[in-house]
């Protein structure tokens, strides 16, 4: 959550509680549970009302990205795995291709994203009623709602494929699933509105250490570029979208100064506790463990304990697949991505490498360095933290442009410049010149895998899906990994999408 002054934080938390009673949803997004006489008709009047409604949206998105649950749907990629034991089985089900509609982990994303959509719909239906607010205030609030609704549907359709497309707040247990093409039409329309309605920069508490906390016009353009790139691949295969992706990403690159975007000089600095506010973040979820009172969405549970090794008292929610780790180019990016030294039972005198750990896998070091992490003995003094989750990084904008430009025209000098910025920051030499269109594209996909390995929203899993290489990637699996229950097929696209949660299937037989 945004770091705010104490008095404003109290106001916003009160507002969030009220707003979420009106606009949010319960465990199953189709259920309705009214608890207050506060209604959208009598709420949206002033600029403060709009601001509170927008903060409620941000809070719900924070809840989606602050824990491992929803990320479990990405474990089918070749970069992540986990032990098939205890409460990790729900994660392992996706890793080994045996997840069912009863999987309890994936519902975190399903519920939070649909809650965000429901709240966005409410704001978009009522923001014009705030006659006491300025036109800019109304537009900025609506711009955020369009952005968050698009972001939510983007993750939903990439994860579940065909899902209900809801643009109202009517209770309807007979809704059918929309085709991805319909969903992407709405996503594009929402982001085109967001990029005209959002500001280039925020002020006051919405800007921390020179970094904008809510989405900006630049955030909307960057997300739209990612959406176009995805539309060019499976399942839509609208290859004309490559040119649109390149053009939109170039807008962000050419105007990066307007939004303050740049690559962090050292990759490792992104993951240090001192790096939570940085100019590589195009859009991120910000957390503050020091907010008084229990506020679930204010805390990041990906840090510092979730991906710490069991040998150091961690939860071991996931770790790196061995063959992916071995193919990862050496250098400062790899050193920052993976933990290099492990202290058995937190004893620095008993230091080993990953081959000597309990699960004999390399663990990710991303998110470990937080206020509760002791680098001397690797003790985690808390199970929640304040680390930022980078939903969109400027590195992704550069790689989106490189791939889209190559696929829409050719791997020209601008495409090489874009990918080489990311490679050079990572300690890797320039990409070899003269590559064919396909070879260049494959190089970008590999680069994205290394850049965003592990628990990042710019997930390796989504790249494998859109390039129809899930089965191919998983065919190169170390013999010591958990045995695959099923084998994904790239021709028939089996196991590409997660099953619809059972709770909503029971409410609506059309799901």
For each residue, the residues with C-beta under 8 A, 3 or more apart:
1: 4 58 59 62 286 287 288 291 295 297 298
2: 55 58 205 206 208 213 286 288
3: 205 208 286 288
4: 1 8 9 12 205
5: 8 9 205
6: 9 10
7: 10 11
8: 4 5 11 12 205
9: 4 5 6 12 13 291
10: 6 7 13 14
11: 7 8 14 15
12: 4 8 9 15 16 52 55
13: 9 10 16 17 293 295
14: 10 11 17 18
15: 11 12 18 19 52 55 56
16: 12 13 19 20 52 55 56 59
17: 13 14 20 21
18: 14 15 21 22 36 38 43 52
19: 15 16 22 23 24 43 52 53 55 56 119
20: 16 17 23 24 56 59 60 115 119
21: 17 18 24 34 35 36 38
22: 18 19 36 38 39 40 43 122
23: 19 20 40 53 56 118 119 122 123 169
24: 19 20 21 56 60 115 118 119
25: 28 29 30 31 32 33 111 114 115 118
26: 29 31 33
27: 31 107 111 503
28: 25 31 111 501 503 504 507
29: 25 26 110 111 114 115 117 118 504
30: 25 171 172 173 175 504 507 508
31: 25 26 27 28 507
32: 25 171
33: 25 26
34: 21
35: 21
36: 18 21 22
37:
38: 18 21 22 42 43
39: 22 42 43
40: 22 23 43 44 122 125 126
41: 44 126 129
42: 38 39 45
43: 18 19 22 38 39 40 49 53 126
44: 40 41 49 50 53 123 126 127 129 130
45: 42 49 129 130 131 132 133
46: 49 50 130 132 133
47: 50 51 130 132 133 134 137
48: 51 52
49: 43 44 45 46 52 53 130 133
50: 44 46 47 53 54 123 127 130 133 137 138 140 141
51: 47 48 54 55 137 141
52: 12 15 16 18 19 48 49 55 56
53: 19 23 43 44 49 50 56 57 119 122 123 127 141 145
54: 50 51 57 58 123 140 141 144 145 214
55: 2 12 15 16 19 51 52 58 59
56: 15 16 19 20 23 24 52 53 59 60 119
57: 53 54 60 61 116 119 120 123 144 145 148
58: 1 2 54 55 61 62 144 148 213 214 285
59: 1 16 20 55 56 62 63 297
60: 20 24 56 57 63 64 112 115 116 119 148 297
61: 57 58 64 65 112 116 148 151 152 285
62: 1 58 59 65 66 285 286 287 297 298
63: 59 60 66 108 112 115 296 297
64: 60 61 70 108 109 112 113 116 155
65: 61 62 70 285 389 391 457
66: 62 63 285 287 296 297 299 300 301 302 389
67: 70 71 108 301 302 306
68: 71 72 91 105 301 302 306 317 318 455
69: 72 105 106 107 108 109
70: 64 65 67 73 105 106 108 109 110 112
71: 67 68 74 75 318 455 459
72: 68 69 75 90 91 94 103 105 106
73: 70 76 94 99 105 106 109 159 461 498
74: 71 77 80 94 455 459 460 461 462
75: 71 72 80 81 82 91 92 94 95 318 461
76: 73 94 95 97 461 464 470 474 488 495
77: 74 80 459 460 461 464 473
78: 321 323 324 460 464 473 474 476 477
79: 320 321 324 449 453 454 460
80: 74 75 77 95 318 319 320 321 454 455 460
81: 75 92 95 318 319 320 321 361 481 482
82: 75 88 91 92 95 316 317 318 319 482
83: 86 88 92 316 359 482
84: 88 89 92 96 482
85: 88 89
86: 83 89
87: 90
88: 82 83 84 85 91 92 316 317
89: 84 85 86 92 93
90: 72 87 93 99 103 104 105 106
91: 68 72 75 82 88 94 95 105 317 318
92: 75 81 82 83 84 88 89 95 96 482
93: 89 90 96 98 99 100 103
94: 72 73 74 75 76 91 97 99 103 106 498
95: 75 76 80 81 82 91 92 482
96: 84 92 93 482 483 484 485 486
97: 76 94 484 485 486 487 488 495
98: 93 485 486
99: 73 90 93 94 103 106 498 499
100: 93 103 499 502
101: 499 500 501 502 505
102: 502
103: 72 90 93 94 99 100 106 107 498 499 501
104: 90 107
105: 68 69 70 72 73 90 91 108
106: 69 70 72 73 90 94 99 103 109 110 159 498 501
107: 27 69 103 104 110 111 501 503
108: 63 64 67 69 70 105 111 112
109: 64 69 70 73 106 112 113 155 156 159
110: 29 70 106 107 113 114 156 160 501 504
111: 25 27 28 29 107 108 114 115
112: 60 61 63 64 70 108 109 115 116
113: 64 109 110 116 117 152 153 155 156
114: 25 29 110 111 117 118 152 156 166
115: 20 24 25 29 60 63 111 112 118 119
116: 57 60 61 64 112 113 119 120 148 149 151 152
117: 29 113 114 120 121 149 152 153 166
118: 23 24 25 29 114 115 121 122 166 169
119: 19 20 23 24 53 56 57 60 115 116 122 123 145
120: 57 116 117 123 124 145 146 148 149 152
121: 117 118 124 125 149 166 167 168 169
122: 22 23 40 53 118 119 125 126 169
123: 23 44 50 53 54 57 119 120 126 127 141 142 145
124: 120 121 127 142 145 146 149
125: 40 121 122 168 169
126: 40 41 43 44 122 123 129 130
127: 44 50 53 123 124 130 138 141 142 145
128: 138
129: 41 44 45 126
130: 44 45 46 47 49 50 126 127 133 137 138 141
131: 45
132: 45 46 47
133: 45 46 47 49 50 130 137 138 141
134: 47 137 138
135: 138 139
136: 139 140 199
137: 47 50 51 130 133 134 140 141
138: 50 127 128 130 133 134 135 141 142
139: 135 136 142 143 197
140: 50 54 136 137 143 144 197 198 199
141: 50 51 53 54 123 127 130 133 137 138 144 145
142: 123 124 127 138 139 145 146 193 197
143: 139 140 146 147 193 194 196 197 198 199 215 220
144: 54 57 58 140 141 147 148 194 198 214 215
145: 53 54 57 119 120 123 124 127 141 142 148 149
146: 120 124 142 143 149 150 190 191 193 194 197 220
147: 143 144 150 151 190 191 194 198 215 219 220 223
148: 57 58 60 61 116 120 144 145 151 152 215
149: 116 117 120 121 124 145 146 152 153 186 190
150: 146 147 153 154 186 187 190 191 194 223 227
151: 61 116 147 148 154 155 223 391
152: 61 113 114 116 117 120 148 149 155 156
153: 113 117 149 150 156 157 163 165 183 186 187 190
154: 150 151 157 158 187 223 226 227 230
155: 64 109 113 151 152 158 159 457
156: 109 110 113 114 152 153 159 160 163 183
157: 153 154 160 161 162 163 180 183 184 187
158: 154 155 230 462 465
159: 73 106 109 155 156 497 498
160: 110 156 157 163 497 498 499 500
161: 157 180 235 496 497
162: 157 177 178 179 180 497
163: 153 156 157 160 177 178 183 500
164: 175 176 177 178 508 511
165: 153 178 182 183 186
166: 114 117 118 121 169 175
167: 121 186
168: 121 125
169: 23 118 121 122 125 166
170:
171: 30 32
172: 30 175
173: 30 507 508
174: 508 510
175: 30 164 166 172 508 510 511
176: 164 510
177: 162 163 164 500 510 511
178: 162 163 164 165 182 183
179: 162 182 183
180: 157 161 162 183 184 235 236
181: 184 185 236
182: 165 178 179 185 186
183: 153 156 157 163 165 178 179 180 186 187
184: 157 180 181 187 188 227 231 236
185: 181 182 188 189
186: 149 150 153 165 167 182 183 189 190
187: 150 153 154 157 183 184 190 191 227
188: 184 185 191 192 224 227 228
189: 185 186 192 193
190: 146 147 149 150 153 186 187 193 194
191: 146 147 150 187 188 194 195 220 223 224 227
192: 188 189 195 196 224
193: 142 143 146 189 190 196 197
194: 143 144 146 147 150 190 191 197 198 215 217 220
195: 191 192 198 217 220 221 224
196: 143 192 193 217
197: 139 140 142 143 146 193 194
198: 140 143 144 147 194 195 215 216 217 219 220
199: 136 140 143 202 216 217
200: 216 217 218 258 259
201: 207 212 216 259 260
202: 199 206 207 212 213 214 216
203: 206 207
204: 207
205: 2 3 4 5 8 208 213
206: 2 202 203 212 213 214
207: 201 202 203 204 210 211 212 213
208: 2 3 205 211 213 277 286
209: 277
210: 207 260 277 279
211: 207 208 260 277 278 279 281
212: 201 202 206 207 215 216 219 259 260
213: 2 58 202 205 206 207 208 286
214: 54 58 144 202 206
215: 143 144 147 148 194 198 212 219 220 223 283
216: 198 199 200 201 202 212 219 220 259
217: 194 195 196 198 199 200 220 221 259
218: 200 221 222 252 255 256 258 259 261 282
219: 147 198 212 215 216 222 223 259 282 283 392
220: 143 146 147 191 194 195 198 215 216 217 223 224
221: 195 217 218 224 225 248 251 252
222: 218 219 225 226 248 249 252 282 283 392 396 397 400
223: 147 150 151 154 191 215 219 220 226 227 283 392
224: 188 191 192 195 220 221 227 228 248
225: 221 222 228 229 245 246 248 249 251 252 397 400 401 404
226: 154 222 223 229 230 245 392 396 400 458
227: 150 154 184 187 188 191 223 224 230 231
228: 188 224 225 231 232 241 242 244 245 248 404
229: 225 226 232 233 241 242 245 400 403 404 466
230: 154 158 226 227 233 462 466
231: 184 227 228 236 238 241
232: 228 229 236 237 238 239 240 241 242 245 404 407 466
233: 229 230 236 237 465 466 467 468
234: 237 465 466 467 468 493 496
235: 161 180 493
236: 180 181 184 231 232 233 241
237: 232 233 234
238: 231 232 241
239: 232 242 407
240: 232 243 244
241: 228 229 231 232 236 238 244 245
242: 228 229 232 239 245 246 403 404 407 408
243: 240 246 247 404 408 409
244: 228 240 241 247 248
245: 225 226 228 229 232 241 242 248 249 400 401 403 404 408
246: 225 242 243 249 250 401 404 405 408 409
247: 243 244 250 251
248: 221 222 224 225 228 244 245 251 252
249: 222 225 245 246 252 253 397 398 400 401 404
250: 246 247 253 254 401 405 414
251: 221 225 247 248 254 255
252: 218 221 222 225 248 249 255 256 259 261 282 394 397
253: 249 250 256 397 398 401 418
254: 250 251
255: 218 251 252 258 259
256: 218 252 253 259 260 261 262 394
257: 260
258: 200 218 255
259: 200 201 212 216 217 218 219 252 255 256 282
260: 201 210 211 212 256 257 279
261: 218 252 256 279 280 282 394 397
262: 256 279 280 394
263: 280 394 395 398 421 422 425
264: 267 269 270 275 278 279 280 425
265: 269 425
266: 269 332 425
267: 264 270 271 332 333 336 425 426
268: 271 272 332 335 336
269: 264 265 266 272 274 275 278
270: 264 267 275 278 280 336 390 393
271: 267 268 275 336 365 366 367 368 369 387
272: 268 269 275 369
273: 276 369 370 371 373 386 387
274: 269
275: 264 269 270 271 272 278 388
276: 273 286 386 387 388
277: 208 209 210 211 281 286 388
278: 211 264 269 270 275 281
279: 210 211 260 261 262 264 394
280: 261 262 263 264 270 390 393 394 395
281: 211 277 278 284 388 390 392 393 394
282: 218 219 222 252 259 261 392 393 394 396 397
283: 215 219 222 223 391 392
284: 281 388 389 390 391 392
285: 58 61 62 65 66 300 388 389 391
286: 1 2 3 62 208 213 276 277 388
287: 1 62 66 298 299 300 385 386 387 388 389
288: 1 2 3 291 298 386
289: 298 299 300 371 372 382 384 385 386
290: 386
291: 1 9 288 295 298 299
292:
293: 13
294:
295: 1 13 291 298 299
296: 63 66 299
297: 1 59 60 62 63 66
298: 1 62 287 288 289 291 295
299: 66 287 289 291 295 296 384 385 386
300: 66 285 287 289 303 367 370 384 385 386 387 388 389
301: 66 67 68 305 306 383 384 385
302: 66 67 68 306 307 367 385 387 389 455
303: 300 306 367 368 370 372 373 384 385 386 387
304: 308 367 368 369 370 372 373 380 382 385 387
305: 301 308 313 314 315 380 382 383
306: 67 68 301 302 303 314 315 317 367
307: 302 314 315 316 317 318 319 363 364 366 367 368 454 455
308: 304 305 312 313 314 315 316 363 368 378 380
309: 312 314 316 319 339 342 357 358 359 363
310: 313 314 315 316 357 358 359
311: 314 342 343 344 345 357 358
312: 308 309 342 343 344 345 346 378 379 380
313: 305 308 310 346 379 380
314: 305 306 307 308 309 310 311 363 380
315: 305 306 307 308 310 383
316: 82 83 88 307 308 309 310 319 359 363
317: 68 82 88 91 306 307
318: 68 71 75 80 81 82 91 307 364 454 455
319: 80 81 82 307 309 316 359 361 362 363 364
320: 79 80 81 324 325 338 361 362 363 364 453 454
321: 78 79 80 81 324 325 361 477 478 481
322: 325 326 361 362 478 480 481
323: 78 326 327 476 477 478
324: 78 79 320 321 327 328 449 453
325: 320 321 322 328 338 362
326: 322 323
327: 323 324
328: 324 325 334 337 338 450 453
329: 333 334 426 428 450
330: 334 427
331: 334 335 426 427 428
332: 266 267 268 335 336 426 427
333: 267 329 336 337 425 426 427 428 450 451
334: 328 329 330 331 337 338 450
335: 268 331 332 338 340
336: 267 268 270 271 332 333 365 366
337: 328 333 334 364 365 366 450 453 454
338: 320 325 328 334 335 354 362 363 364 365
339: 309 342 354 362 363 364 365 368
340: 335 353 365
341: 351 352 353
342: 309 311 312 339 351 352 353 354 356 357 363 378
343: 311 312 346 347 348 350 351 377 378
344: 311 312 347 350 351 352 356 357
345: 311 312 350
346: 312 313 343 377 378 379
347: 343 344 350 377
348: 343 351 376 377
349:
350: 343 344 345 347
351: 341 342 343 344 348
352: 341 342 344 355 356 357
353: 340 341 342 356
354: 338 339 342 357 360 361 362 363
355: 352 360
356: 342 344 352 353 360
357: 309 310 311 342 344 352 354 360 361 363
358: 309 310 311
359: 83 309 310 316 319
360: 354 355 356 357 480
361: 81 319 320 321 322 354 357
362: 319 320 322 325 338 339 354
363: 307 308 309 314 316 319 320 338 339 342 354 357
364: 307 318 319 320 337 338 339 367 453 454 455
365: 271 336 337 338 339 340 368 369
366: 271 307 336 337 454 455 456
367: 271 300 302 303 304 306 307 364 370 385 387 455
368: 271 303 304 307 308 339 365 373
369: 271 272 273 304 365 373 375 387
370: 273 300 303 304 367 373 385 386 387
371: 273 289 382 385 386
372: 289 303 304 380 381 382 383 384 385
373: 273 303 304 368 369 370 378 379 380 381 385
374: 377 378 379 380 381
375: 369 378
376: 348
377: 343 346 347 348 374
378: 308 312 342 343 346 373 374 375
379: 312 313 346 373 374
380: 304 305 308 312 313 314 372 373 374 383
381: 372 373 374
382: 289 304 305 371 372 385
383: 301 305 315 372 380
384: 289 299 300 301 303 372
385: 287 289 299 300 301 302 303 304 367 370 371 372 373 382
386: 273 276 287 288 289 290 299 300 303 370 371
387: 271 273 276 287 300 302 303 304 367 369 370
388: 275 276 277 281 284 285 286 287 300
389: 65 66 284 285 287 300 302 457
390: 270 280 281 284 393 456 457
391: 65 151 283 284 285 457 458
392: 219 222 223 226 281 282 283 284 396 397 457 458
393: 270 280 281 282 390 396 397 452 458
394: 252 256 261 262 263 279 280 281 282 397 398
395: 263 280 398 399 422 425 451
396: 222 226 282 392 393 399 400 448 451 452 458
397: 222 225 249 252 253 261 282 392 393 394 400 401
398: 249 253 263 394 395 401 402 418 419 421 422
399: 395 396 402 403 418 419 422 444 447 448 451
400: 222 225 226 229 245 249 396 397 403 404
401: 225 245 246 249 250 253 397 398 404 405 414 415 418
402: 398 399 405 406 415 416 418 419 440 444
403: 229 242 245 399 400 406 407 415 440 441 444 445
404: 225 228 229 232 242 243 245 246 249 400 401 407 408
405: 246 250 401 402 408 409 411 412 414 415 418
406: 402 403 409 410 411 412 415 437 440 441 444
407: 232 239 242 403 404 437 441
408: 242 243 245 246 404 405
409: 243 246 405 406 412
410: 406 415 437
411: 405 406 415 416 435 436 437 440
412: 405 406 409 415 416
413: 416 417
414: 250 401 405 417 418
415: 401 402 403 405 406 410 411 412 418 419 440
416: 402 411 412 413 419 420 430 431 433
417: 413 414 420 421
418: 253 398 399 401 402 405 414 415 421 422
419: 398 399 402 415 416 422 423 431 443 444 447
420: 416 417 423 424 430 431
421: 263 398 417 418 424 425
422: 263 395 398 399 418 419 425 426 447 451
423: 419 420 426 428 429 430 431 447
424: 420 421 427 428 429 430
425: 263 264 265 266 267 333 395 421 422
426: 267 329 331 332 333 422 423 450 451
427: 330 331 332 333 424
428: 329 331 333 423 424
429: 423 424
430: 416 420 423 424 433
431: 416 419 420 423 435 440 443
432: 435
433: 416 430
434:
435: 411 431 432 439 440 443
436: 411 439 440
437: 406 407 410 411 440 441
438: 441 442
439: 435 436 442 443
440: 402 403 406 411 415 431 435 436 437 443 444
441: 403 406 407 437 438 444 445
442: 438 439 445 446
443: 419 431 435 439 440 446 447
444: 399 402 403 406 419 440 441 447 448
445: 403 441 442 448 449 463 467 469
446: 442 443 449 450
447: 399 419 422 423 443 444 450 451
448: 396 399 444 445 451 452 458 460 463
449: 79 324 445 446 452 453 460 463
450: 328 329 333 334 337 426 446 447 453
451: 333 395 396 399 422 426 447 448 458
452: 393 396 448 449 456 458 459 460
453: 79 320 324 328 337 364 449 450 456 460
454: 79 80 307 318 320 337 364 366
455: 68 71 74 80 302 307 318 364 366 367
456: 366 390 452 453 459
457: 65 155 389 390 391 392
458: 226 391 392 393 396 448 451 452 462
459: 71 74 77 452 456 462 463
460: 74 77 78 79 80 448 449 452 453 463 464
461: 73 74 75 76 77 464 465
462: 74 158 230 458 459 465 466
463: 445 448 449 459 460 466 467
464: 76 77 78 460 461 467 469 470 473
465: 158 233 234 461 462 468 470 496
466: 229 230 232 233 234 462 463
467: 233 234 445 463 464
468: 233 234 465 490 493
469: 445 464 472 473 490
470: 76 464 465 473 474 488 490 495 496
471: 474 475 487 488 489 490
472: 469 475 490
473: 77 78 464 469 470 476
474: 76 78 470 471 477 484 487 488
475: 471 472
476: 78 323 473
477: 78 321 323 474 481 484
478: 321 322 323 481
479:
480: 322 360
481: 81 321 322 477 478
482: 81 82 83 84 92 95 96
483: 96
484: 96 97 474 477 487
485: 96 97 98
486: 96 97 98 494 495
487: 97 471 474 484
488: 76 97 470 471 474 494 495 496
489: 471 492 493 494 495
490: 468 469 470 471 472 493
491:
492: 489
493: 234 235 468 489 490 496
494: 486 488 489
495: 76 97 470 486 488 489
496: 161 234 465 470 488 493
497: 159 160 161 162
498: 73 94 99 103 106 159 160
499: 99 100 101 103 160
500: 101 160 163 177 504 505 511
501: 28 101 103 106 107 110 504 505
502: 100 101 102 505 506
503: 27 28 107 506 507
504: 28 29 30 110 500 501 507 508 511
505: 101 500 501 502 508 509 511
506: 502 503
507: 28 30 31 173 503 504 511
508: 30 164 173 174 175 504 505 511
509: 505
510: 174 175 176 177
511: 164 175 177 500 504 505 507 508
